Amino acid sequence: MLTEDEERFILYWEQNRDRQKRTFRQLLVGIPIGLLFAVPIFVNFVSGWYKRADMVSNTQEFNPAVLLVALLLIIGFIAIFSKKHQWDMREQHYRELLAKRSKNVEKENL
């Protein structure tokens, strides 16, 4: 027998699973998680506490666009990866609940 919370989750996931699977939505919703990784890297770079990195940043060969692109790639990867993982976990839970429900229905029919 499924609990009330499990039944509500099944209904919610049936309505929202396709919408939450879209990569663009996962990117937009996951950006704060990606920022949790990129902002400390940027603050670490700007603070200048690591002298060797500070020396490299002051040379002619350093291109700040490379740092910006790297931070954007980190944000995008973490955002999409974390939301895809979350979607997979919810999908697995949904399938387990459906299997549990069908198992209970079979027992009741016997």
C-alpha positions as CSV (number, residue, x, y, z in Angstrom):
1,M,0.0,0.0,0.0
2,L,1.3,3.4,-0.9
3,T,1.3,6.3,1.5
4,E,-0.4,9.6,0.7
5,D,3.0,11.3,0.0
6,E,4.0,8.6,-2.4
7,E,0.7,8.9,-4.3
8,R,1.2,12.7,-4.5
9,F,4.7,12.2,-5.7
10,I,3.5,9.9,-8.5
11,L,0.9,12.4,-9.6
12,Y,3.4,15.3,-9.5
13,W,6.1,13.4,-11.4
14,E,3.7,12.2,-14.1
15,Q,2.8,15.9,-14.7
16,N,6.3,17.4,-14.5
17,R,8.8,14.8,-15.6
18,D,9.0,15.8,-19.2
19,R,9.3,19.5,-18.4
20,Q,12.1,18.9,-15.9
21,K,14.0,16.8,-18.3
22,R,14.7,19.6,-20.8
23,T,18.3,20.6,-20.8
24,F,17.7,24.3,-21.0
25,R,15.4,24.2,-18.0
26,Q,18.0,22.2,-16.1
27,L,20.6,24.8,-16.9
28,L,18.5,27.7,-15.8
29,V,17.4,26.1,-12.5
30,G,20.9,24.7,-11.8
31,I,22.8,28.0,-12.3
32,P,22.8,28.8,-8.5
33,I,24.5,25.5,-7.8
34,G,27.1,26.2,-10.5
35,L,27.7,29.6,-9.0
36,L,28.5,28.0,-5.7
37,F,31.6,26.5,-7.4
38,A,32.6,29.4,-9.7
39,V,32.3,32.3,-7.3
40,P,34.9,31.0,-4.8
41,I,37.3,30.3,-7.7
42,F,36.9,33.8,-8.9
43,V,37.2,35.3,-5.4
44,N,40.3,33.1,-4.8
45,F,41.8,34.5,-8.0
46,V,41.0,38.1,-7.4
47,S,42.1,38.1,-3.7
48,G,45.7,37.6,-4.7
49,W,46.6,35.4,-1.7
50,Y,48.2,32.8,-4.0
51,K,51.3,34.7,-5.2
52,R,52.2,32.5,-8.1
53,A,48.8,32.9,-9.6
54,D,49.0,36.6,-9.0
55,M,52.3,36.8,-10.9
56,V,50.9,34.8,-13.8
57,S,47.8,37.1,-14.0
58,N,50.1,40.1,-14.3
59,T,52.0,38.9,-17.3
60,Q,51.3,39.8,-20.9
61,E,50.4,36.2,-21.8
62,F,47.5,36.0,-19.4
63,N,44.1,36.3,-21.1
64,P,41.2,37.1,-18.8
65,A,38.8,35.7,-21.4
66,V,40.1,32.3,-20.8
67,L,39.3,32.5,-17.1
68,L,35.8,33.8,-17.9
69,V,35.2,31.0,-20.3
70,A,36.4,28.4,-17.8
71,L,34.2,29.8,-15.1
72,L,31.2,29.8,-17.5
73,L,31.9,26.2,-18.5
74,I,32.2,25.2,-14.8
75,I,28.9,26.9,-14.1
76,G,27.2,25.2,-17.0
77,F,28.6,21.7,-16.4
78,I,27.8,21.7,-12.6
79,A,24.3,23.2,-13.3
80,I,23.3,20.6,-15.9
81,F,25.0,17.7,-14.2
82,S,23.4,18.3,-10.8
83,K,19.9,18.7,-12.2
84,K,20.3,15.7,-14.5
85,H,21.3,13.6,-11.5
86,Q,18.4,14.9,-9.5
87,W,16.0,14.1,-12.4
88,D,17.5,10.5,-12.6
89,M,17.0,10.0,-8.9
90,R,13.4,11.2,-9.0
91,E,12.7,9.0,-12.1
92,Q,14.1,6.0,-10.3
93,H,12.0,6.7,-7.2
94,Y,8.9,7.1,-9.5
95,R,9.6,3.7,-11.2
96,E,10.0,2.0,-7.9
97,L,6.7,3.4,-6.6
98,L,5.0,2.2,-9.8
99,A,6.4,-1.2,-9.3
100,K,5.3,-1.3,-5.7
101,R,1.8,-0.1,-6.7
102,S,1.5,-2.8,-9.4
103,K,2.7,-5.5,-7.0
104,N,0.1,-4.4,-4.5
105,V,-2.6,-4.5,-7.2
106,E,-1.6,-8.1,-8.2
107,K,-1.8,-9.2,-4.5
108,E,-5.2,-7.7,-4.2
109,N,-6.5,-9.5,-7.3
110,L,-5.4,-12.9,-6.0
